Amino acid sequence: MMTLAKKWWITLLVLVLVTVGSAFGLAYILYEKLYVDSVKEELVSAAEKLAYDYEGGELNQTFVDQVNWFSEKSPFEAFAVRNPRELAACIPYEADYETLIGPEEREKLLQNKRIEETGYSERFEREILSVIFPLLEDRKLKGIIYVYVPLERMDELASSLIIYWAAGAIALIGFLLLAGMKWIRHLTKPLKDMQSAAVRLSKGDYSARVPERSHDELGLLARTFNEMADAIETEDEQRKTFLATVSHELRTPLSYIKGYSEAALKGLDGQEKQLAIIHRESVRMERLVNDLLELNRLDSGKMNVEKTPLPLAETVYRTVETFQAAAGNKKIDFQLKIDADIIVNGDEDRLEQVMTNIIDNAIRYSEEGGTIQMTLLQEKEKAKWIVRDNGAGIPAEDLEKVTDRFYRVNKARTRNDGGSGLGLSIVKQIVELHNGELTIESTAGEGTTVTVALPAIT
C-alpha cells in the first residue's frame, strides 16, 4: 500500500532532482549569458581598437605586423587580410568563403558593420567565437580584421570548482533529506495520532482525543475529530443514563405489580386496593412504553407529520373538552380566550398531542380549586397558544431542564401521578417539527406559563 509518508518521500525526491536539474540549467544559462557574452564584448572591443589604427589606403605590412603583435600579446588570435577571400584559409575551422561572407555579410561589411561567427574547431575541440571587422575607404572594402578565441568548455570552467560543487551538492542533499525526514514526521504525526485515537474509539474508549498542534488544515481536522469524539462520548453517556433511567422507571411499577399480585394470590385482605394499584402501575408502564416509542419515532425521523391548514381553535376546544372531567375532580376552572380565526399549517393529531401533554401537566400540578387560563392569539406572523396555571410552579434551577428526558422537578409526586418524565420532551420535538417554538416561564409557588408559537397562515 502506498502510504502518505511514501508519497511525501517520492515528492521530496522529485523536488531534489528538480533542484539539481535547475542548478545545471542555471549554470548553463550563466555560461551563455556571463562567460560567452563577456568574451564576445571583449572581442568586439579588441577588433574596434585595431580598426581604429587603420589610416586608409591599401593595407600595408606595418598595419598587418601591428595586428600580429596584438595577437601575440593578447588572449585573442587576430590577423588582417587584404582580400576577404583569403579569410577561409586563415580561420581555425573549415568553411568556404561564401559560407563566411555571403552577399548579406558583404553588404553588412560595406555598411561598416561587424560580423559575429561561431563555429566548431576540430583542432581545438571546442567552439570558436570570432568577429570580422571591415576596413573601409570611400565605401570600398580594403581589408578585414579577423579576431577569434576558442571558448572554454563548461566542464573546464567548472573543473576548479567541481570539488566544492560536489561537496555542496552532498551537503544540500543531506540537508534536504534530514529536513524532509523531520518535515514528513511532523506532517504524519497528527494523522498517526488520529488513527490511534480512532482505534481507541472503535474499541469503546470514548475519552480518546487528538492534540491540536496547529491552526492549519491538520489542526482543523484534529479539532473536528475531537468534536466528533465529544459528541460520541456525550451520546454514549446519554444512552447509559437513558437505559439506567428506563430500567429504574420500569422496576418501580414491576415491583408494585409483583408485590400486590402475590398478596392477592395469597388471599390477603384489601384485594380491591391491591387490584387498583396493579391497574395504576400497569397504566403507568403502558404510558411509559408508548412515550418511549414516540420518542424513538421522533429521533429516527420516522414520525409521520401530515400538515394541512388547520383552524387551531377547534383543536383547543376539543382537547379542553376531554379534560373537563379531570379538571372537575379537582374543581379546577378553565378560562378560555380564543381567537377563532387563527389558522396554522399543521398535523391535527400531533398538535392535539402537544395540547394534551401541556393541559395534563397543568391539571396535575395545580392545587384543588385552581384556575387554568388559555389564550389563543396572533402576533404578527405567529399564532400563540398560551396556558397559565396558578399551581406549584417550577424552581428557577430546574426550568431549563424540564424538557430533558425523564427529568422531574418532584420525582416522588410525578410517579404517584403516573407521569413518565417524557411528555415535555415529546412536546418540544413535535413543536419544532412544525417550525415552532416552545417557551416555559415559571415561578415557584406562583404557577407556570407555557407558550407554543407556530407559524400562522395569513
C-alpha positions as CSV (number, residue, x, y, z in Angstrom):
1,M,0.0,0.0,0.0
2,M,1.3,3.4,-0.9
3,T,1.3,5.2,2.4
4,L,1.1,9.0,2.7
5,A,4.7,9.1,4.1
6,K,5.9,7.2,1.0
7,K,4.1,9.7,-1.3
8,W,5.8,12.5,0.5
9,W,9.2,10.8,0.2
10,I,8.7,10.5,-3.5
11,T,7.6,14.1,-3.7
12,L,10.8,15.1,-1.8
13,L,13.0,13.0,-4.2
14,V,11.4,14.7,-7.2
15,L,12.0,18.1,-5.7
16,V,15.6,17.2,-5.1
17,L,16.0,16.1,-8.7
18,V,14.3,19.2,-10.0
19,T,16.6,21.3,-7.8
20,V,19.7,19.6,-9.2
21,G,18.4,19.9,-12.7
22,S,17.6,23.5,-12.2
23,A,21.1,24.1,-10.8
24,F,22.6,22.7,-14.0
25,G,20.2,24.7,-16.1
26,L,21.1,27.8,-14.2
27,A,24.8,27.0,-14.7
28,Y,24.3,26.7,-18.5
29,I,22.4,30.0,-18.6
30,L,25.2,31.7,-16.6
31,Y,27.8,30.1,-19.0
32,E,25.9,31.5,-22.0
33,K,25.0,34.9,-20.6
34,L,28.0,35.7,-18.5
35,Y,31.0,34.0,-19.9
36,V,30.2,33.9,-23.7
37,D,28.7,37.3,-23.8
38,S,31.6,38.9,-21.9
39,V,34.1,37.2,-24.3
40,K,32.1,38.5,-27.2
41,E,32.2,42.0,-25.9
42,E,35.9,41.8,-25.4
43,L,36.4,40.5,-28.9
44,V,34.4,43.3,-30.4
45,S,36.2,45.9,-28.3
46,A,39.6,44.5,-29.5
47,A,38.6,44.5,-33.1
48,E,37.3,48.1,-32.9
49,K,40.6,49.2,-31.3
50,L,42.6,47.5,-34.1
51,A,40.4,49.0,-36.8
52,Y,40.8,52.5,-35.2
53,D,44.5,52.4,-36.1
54,Y,43.8,51.9,-39.8
55,E,44.5,55.2,-41.6
56,G,43.1,54.3,-45.0
57,G,44.6,53.3,-48.3
58,E,45.9,49.9,-49.2
59,L,46.6,47.6,-46.3
60,N,50.3,47.9,-45.6
61,Q,52.7,45.5,-43.9
62,T,53.1,47.8,-40.9
63,F,49.4,47.5,-40.0
64,V,49.5,43.8,-40.6
65,D,52.5,43.5,-38.2
66,Q,50.8,45.6,-35.7
67,V,47.8,43.3,-35.7
68,N,50.1,40.3,-35.4
69,W,51.9,41.9,-32.4
70,F,48.5,42.4,-30.7
71,S,47.7,38.7,-31.4
72,E,50.9,37.6,-29.6
73,K,50.3,39.8,-26.6
74,S,46.5,39.3,-26.1
75,P,44.5,36.2,-25.2
76,F,42.8,36.5,-28.6
77,E,44.1,35.4,-32.1
78,A,44.0,38.2,-34.6
79,F,45.1,38.8,-38.2
80,A,44.4,41.2,-41.0
81,V,43.9,40.2,-44.7
82,R,43.7,42.4,-47.7
83,N,41.5,40.1,-49.7
84,P,38.4,38.7,-47.9
85,R,38.8,35.5,-50.0
86,E,42.0,34.7,-48.0
87,L,39.9,34.5,-44.8
88,A,38.7,30.9,-45.4
89,A,42.3,29.7,-45.4
90,C,43.2,31.5,-42.2
91,I,40.3,30.6,-39.9
92,P,40.8,27.7,-37.4
93,Y,37.8,25.7,-38.7
94,E,36.7,24.5,-42.1
95,A,34.4,27.0,-44.0
96,D,34.4,28.3,-47.6
97,Y,34.4,32.0,-48.4
98,E,30.7,32.0,-49.5
99,T,29.7,30.5,-46.1
100,L,31.7,33.1,-44.2
101,I,31.0,36.1,-46.3
102,G,27.9,35.8,-48.5
103,P,26.1,38.7,-50.2
104,E,24.3,39.7,-47.0
105,E,27.5,39.6,-44.9
106,R,29.4,41.6,-47.6
107,E,26.7,44.2,-47.6
108,K,27.0,44.5,-43.8
109,L,30.8,44.9,-44.1
110,L,30.3,47.7,-46.7
111,Q,28.0,49.4,-44.2
112,N,30.8,49.3,-41.7
113,K,29.1,46.7,-39.6
114,R,30.8,43.8,-37.9
115,I,30.0,40.1,-38.4
116,E,30.0,37.7,-35.4
117,E,30.5,34.0,-36.1
118,T,30.6,30.8,-34.0
119,G,31.9,27.5,-35.3
120,Y,33.3,24.2,-34.1
121,S,37.1,23.6,-34.5
122,E,38.2,20.0,-34.6
123,R,41.8,21.2,-34.0
124,F,40.8,22.9,-30.7
125,E,37.9,20.5,-30.0
126,R,35.7,23.4,-28.9
127,E,33.6,26.2,-30.1
128,I,35.3,29.2,-31.7
129,L,33.9,32.7,-31.3
130,S,35.1,35.2,-33.9
131,V,34.5,38.8,-35.0
132,I,35.0,40.0,-38.6
133,F,35.6,43.8,-38.7
134,P,35.7,45.8,-42.1
135,L,38.5,48.2,-43.1
136,L,36.8,50.7,-45.5
137,E,37.8,53.7,-47.6
138,D,35.2,55.5,-49.5
139,R,32.8,52.6,-49.0
140,K,35.4,50.3,-50.6
141,L,36.5,47.2,-48.7
142,K,40.3,47.5,-48.4
143,G,40.6,44.6,-46.0
144,I,39.3,42.9,-42.9
145,I,40.4,42.2,-39.3
146,Y,39.6,38.8,-38.0
147,V,39.7,38.2,-34.2
148,Y,38.8,34.9,-32.6
149,V,39.2,32.9,-29.4
150,P,38.5,29.3,-28.6
151,L,35.8,29.2,-25.9
152,E,36.4,27.4,-22.7
153,R,34.2,24.4,-22.2
154,M,31.8,24.5,-19.3
155,D,33.4,21.5,-17.6
156,E,36.8,23.3,-17.9
157,L,35.4,26.4,-16.3
158,A,33.9,24.3,-13.5
159,S,36.9,22.0,-13.0
160,S,38.4,24.1,-10.3
161,L,35.0,24.3,-8.6
162,I,33.9,20.7,-9.1
163,I,35.1,19.6,-5.6
164,Y,33.2,22.5,-4.0
165,W,30.1,21.8,-6.1
166,A,30.2,18.1,-5.2
167,A,30.6,18.9,-1.5
168,G,27.9,21.5,-1.7
169,A,25.5,19.1,-3.6
170,I,26.1,16.3,-1.0
171,A,25.6,18.8,1.9
172,L,22.4,20.1,0.2
173,I,21.0,16.6,-0.4
174,G,21.8,15.6,3.1
175,F,20.2,18.7,4.5
176,L,17.1,18.2,2.3
177,L,16.8,14.5,3.4
178,L,17.2,15.4,7.1
179,A,14.8,18.3,6.9
180,G,12.4,16.2,4.8
181,M,12.5,13.4,7.3
182,K,11.6,15.8,10.1
183,W,9.0,17.5,7.9
184,I,7.3,14.2,7.0
185,R,7.4,13.1,10.6
186,H,5.8,16.4,11.6
187,L,3.1,16.0,9.0
188,T,2.3,12.4,9.6
189,K,2.3,12.5,13.4
190,P,-1.1,14.2,13.6
191,L,-2.5,11.6,11.2
192,K,-1.0,8.8,13.2
193,D,-2.4,10.3,16.4
194,M,-5.9,10.4,14.7
195,Q,-5.5,6.8,13.6
196,S,-4.6,5.7,17.1
197,A,-7.5,7.7,18.6
198,A,-9.9,6.3,16.0
199,V,-8.8,2.7,17.0
200,R,-9.4,3.6,20.7
201,L,-12.9,5.0,19.8
202,S,-13.8,1.9,17.9
203,K,-12.9,-0.2,20.9
204,G,-15.2,1.8,23.2
205,D,-12.7,4.3,24.7
206,Y,-14.7,7.4,24.1
207,S,-12.2,9.6,26.1
208,A,-9.7,9.4,23.2
209,R,-8.7,12.8,21.9
210,V,-6.1,14.2,19.4
211,P,-3.7,17.1,20.3
212,E,-4.5,20.3,18.4
213,R,-1.0,21.4,17.4
214,S,-1.6,23.9,14.7
215,H,-4.2,26.2,13.1
216,D,-3.9,24.8,9.5
217,E,-6.0,22.1,7.8
218,L,-4.5,19.3,10.0
219,G,-5.3,21.4,13.1
220,L,-8.9,21.9,11.8
221,L,-9.1,18.1,11.2
222,A,-7.9,17.4,14.7
223,R,-10.4,19.8,16.1
224,T,-13.2,18.3,14.1
225,F,-12.2,14.8,15.2
226,N,-12.3,15.9,18.9
227,E,-15.7,17.5,18.4
228,M,-16.9,14.2,16.9
229,A,-15.4,12.3,19.8
230,D,-17.1,14.7,22.3
231,A,-20.4,14.0,20.5
232,I,-19.9,10.3,20.6
233,E,-19.0,10.4,24.3
234,T,-22.0,12.6,25.1
235,E,-24.2,10.2,23.2
236,D,-22.8,7.2,25.0
237,E,-23.3,8.9,28.4
238,Q,-26.9,9.8,27.4
239,R,-27.5,6.2,26.2
240,K,-26.2,4.8,29.5
241,T,-28.3,7.4,31.5
242,F,-31.3,6.6,29.4
243,L,-31.0,2.8,29.9
244,A,-30.5,3.3,33.6
245,T,-33.5,5.6,33.9
246,V,-35.7,3.3,31.8
247,S,-34.7,0.3,34.0
248,H,-35.4,2.3,37.1
249,E,-38.8,3.5,35.8
250,L,-39.8,0.0,34.8
251,R,-38.5,-1.6,38.0
252,T,-40.8,0.5,40.3
253,P,-44.1,-0.4,38.7
254,L,-43.0,-4.0,38.2
255,S,-42.2,-4.2,42.0
256,Y,-45.6,-2.9,42.8
257,I,-47.3,-5.3,40.4
258,K,-45.3,-8.3,41.7
259,G,-45.8,-7.5,45.3
260,Y,-49.6,-6.8,45.2
261,S,-50.3,-9.6,42.8
262,E,-48.6,-12.0,45.3
263,A,-50.7,-10.6,48.1
264,A,-53.8,-11.1,46.0
265,L,-52.9,-14.7,45.2
266,K,-52.4,-15.4,48.9
267,G,-55.9,-14.1,49.6
268,L,-54.8,-11.3,51.9
269,D,-57.3,-8.6,52.8
270,G,-57.8,-5.5,50.7
271,Q,-57.9,-7.2,47.3
272,E,-59.8,-4.2,45.7
273,K,-57.0,-1.9,46.7
274,Q,-54.4,-4.3,45.5
275,L,-56.0,-4.6,42.1
276,A,-56.3,-0.8,41.9
277,I,-52.6,-0.4,42.5
278,I,-51.8,-3.1,39.9
279,H,-54.0,-1.4,37.4
280,R,-52.5,2.0,38.1
281,E,-48.9,0.7,37.7
282,S,-49.9,-1.2,34.5
283,V,-51.3,2.1,33.0
284,R,-48.1,3.9,34.0
285,M,-46.0,1.2,32.3
286,E,-48.1,1.4,29.2
287,R,-47.8,5.2,29.1
288,L,-44.0,4.9,29.6
289,V,-43.7,2.4,26.7
290,N,-45.9,4.5,24.4
291,D,-43.8,7.6,25.2
292,L,-40.6,5.7,24.5
293,L,-41.9,4.5,21.2
294,E,-43.0,8.1,20.4
295,L,-39.5,9.4,21.2
296,N,-37.9,6.7,19.1
297,R,-40.0,7.7,16.1
298,L,-39.1,11.4,16.7
299,D,-35.4,10.6,17.0
300,S,-35.3,8.4,13.9
301,G,-37.3,10.9,11.8
302,K,-40.0,8.3,11.2
303,M,-42.8,10.3,12.8
304,N,-45.3,11.0,10.1
305,V,-46.4,14.6,10.2
306,E,-49.1,15.5,7.7
307,K,-49.5,19.2,7.6
308,T,-52.8,20.8,6.4
309,P,-54.4,24.2,7.0
310,L,-55.9,23.8,10.5
311,P,-58.3,26.0,12.5
312,L,-56.4,25.9,15.8
313,A,-59.3,27.0,17.9
314,E,-61.3,23.8,17.1
315,T,-58.3,21.7,18.3
316,V,-58.1,23.7,21.5
317,Y,-61.8,23.3,22.3
318,R,-61.8,19.6,21.6
319,T,-58.8,19.0,23.7
320,V,-60.1,21.0,26.6
321,E,-63.4,19.0,26.5
322,T,-61.5,15.8,27.1
323,F,-60.1,17.2,30.3
324,Q,-63.3,18.6,31.8
325,A,-63.9,15.5,34.0
326,A,-60.3,15.5,35.3
327,A,-60.5,19.3,36.0
328,G,-63.9,18.9,37.7
329,N,-62.5,16.3,40.1
330,K,-60.0,18.9,41.3
331,K,-62.5,21.8,41.0
332,I,-60.2,23.5,38.5
333,D,-61.8,26.2,36.4
334,F,-60.8,26.7,32.7
335,Q,-60.8,30.3,31.5
336,L,-60.6,30.5,27.7
337,K,-59.8,33.5,25.5
338,I,-59.7,32.1,21.9
339,D,-59.3,33.8,18.5
340,A,-61.4,31.5,16.3
341,D,-60.0,32.9,13.1
342,I,-56.4,31.6,13.5
343,I,-55.2,29.0,11.0
344,V,-51.9,27.2,11.1
345,N,-50.3,24.6,8.8
346,G,-50.0,21.6,11.0
347,D,-50.8,18.0,11.8
348,E,-54.0,18.0,13.9
349,D,-53.3,14.8,15.7
350,R,-49.7,15.8,16.7
351,L,-50.8,19.3,17.8
352,E,-53.6,17.7,19.8
353,Q,-50.9,15.5,21.4
354,V,-49.0,18.7,22.3
355,M,-52.1,20.3,23.9
356,T,-52.9,17.1,25.8
357,N,-49.5,16.9,27.4
358,I,-49.5,20.6,28.4
359,I,-53.0,20.6,29.8
360,D,-52.4,17.3,31.6
361,N,-49.4,18.8,33.3
362,A,-51.3,22.0,34.2
363,I,-54.1,20.0,35.9
364,R,-51.7,17.5,37.6
365,Y,-49.6,20.3,39.3
366,S,-52.5,22.7,40.1
367,E,-53.9,22.7,43.6
368,E,-57.6,21.9,44.1
369,G,-59.8,24.8,43.2
370,G,-57.2,26.4,41.0
371,T,-57.6,28.2,37.6
372,I,-56.1,27.4,34.2
373,Q,-56.2,30.2,31.7
374,M,-55.8,29.5,28.0
375,T,-55.3,32.2,25.3
376,L,-55.1,31.8,21.5
377,L,-54.0,34.9,19.7
378,Q,-52.0,36.0,16.7
379,E,-48.9,38.3,16.9
380,K,-47.6,39.3,13.5
381,E,-47.0,36.0,11.7
382,K,-47.1,33.8,14.8
383,A,-50.1,32.0,16.3
384,K,-49.6,31.7,20.1
385,W,-51.3,29.3,22.4
386,I,-50.7,30.2,26.0
387,V,-51.5,28.1,29.0
388,R,-51.2,29.7,32.5
389,D,-51.8,27.9,35.8
390,N,-51.5,29.0,39.4
391,G,-50.1,25.7,40.6
392,A,-46.8,24.8,42.4
393,G,-44.6,26.3,39.7
394,I,-41.0,25.3,38.8
395,P,-37.9,26.4,40.6
396,A,-35.5,28.6,38.5
397,E,-32.7,26.0,38.6
398,D,-35.0,23.3,37.1
399,L,-36.6,25.4,34.5
400,E,-34.1,24.8,31.7
401,K,-34.1,21.0,32.3
402,V,-37.9,20.3,32.3
403,T,-37.8,19.4,28.6
404,D,-35.0,16.8,29.2
405,R,-36.0,13.2,29.1
406,F,-37.0,11.7,32.4
407,Y,-36.4,14.9,34.2
408,R,-38.7,15.6,37.1
409,V,-38.9,18.5,39.4
410,N,-40.7,16.4,42.1
411,K,-39.9,12.8,41.3
412,A,-41.9,11.1,44.0
413,R,-45.0,13.2,43.2
414,T,-44.8,12.6,39.5
415,R,-44.5,8.8,39.9
416,N,-47.6,8.8,42.1
417,D,-49.4,10.8,39.4
418,G,-48.3,8.5,36.7
419,G,-46.0,10.8,34.8
420,S,-43.2,9.3,32.7
421,G,-41.0,12.4,32.6
422,L,-41.1,12.3,28.8
423,G,-44.1,14.4,27.9
424,L,-42.4,17.8,27.5
425,S,-39.5,16.3,25.6
426,I,-42.0,14.9,23.1
427,V,-43.9,18.3,23.0
428,K,-40.7,20.2,22.2
429,Q,-39.8,17.9,19.3
430,I,-43.3,18.0,17.8
431,V,-43.4,21.8,18.0
432,E,-40.0,22.0,16.3
433,L,-41.2,19.7,13.6
434,H,-43.9,22.4,12.9
435,N,-41.2,25.1,12.8
436,G,-42.5,26.4,16.1
437,E,-41.1,27.4,19.4
438,L,-41.9,26.1,23.0
439,T,-41.4,28.6,25.8
440,I,-41.8,27.8,29.5
441,E,-41.9,30.5,32.2
442,S,-42.5,29.8,35.9
443,T,-42.1,31.0,39.4
444,A,-42.0,28.5,42.3
445,G,-45.2,28.8,44.3
446,E,-47.0,31.0,41.8
447,G,-47.6,28.9,38.7
448,T,-46.3,28.2,35.2
449,T,-46.9,29.7,31.8
450,V,-46.3,27.5,28.7
451,T,-46.4,29.2,25.2
452,V,-46.5,27.3,21.9
453,A,-45.7,29.6,19.0
454,L,-46.5,28.3,15.4
455,P,-46.3,30.0,12.0
456,A,-49.7,31.3,11.2
457,I,-51.4,31.3,7.7
458,T,-52.4,34.9,7.0
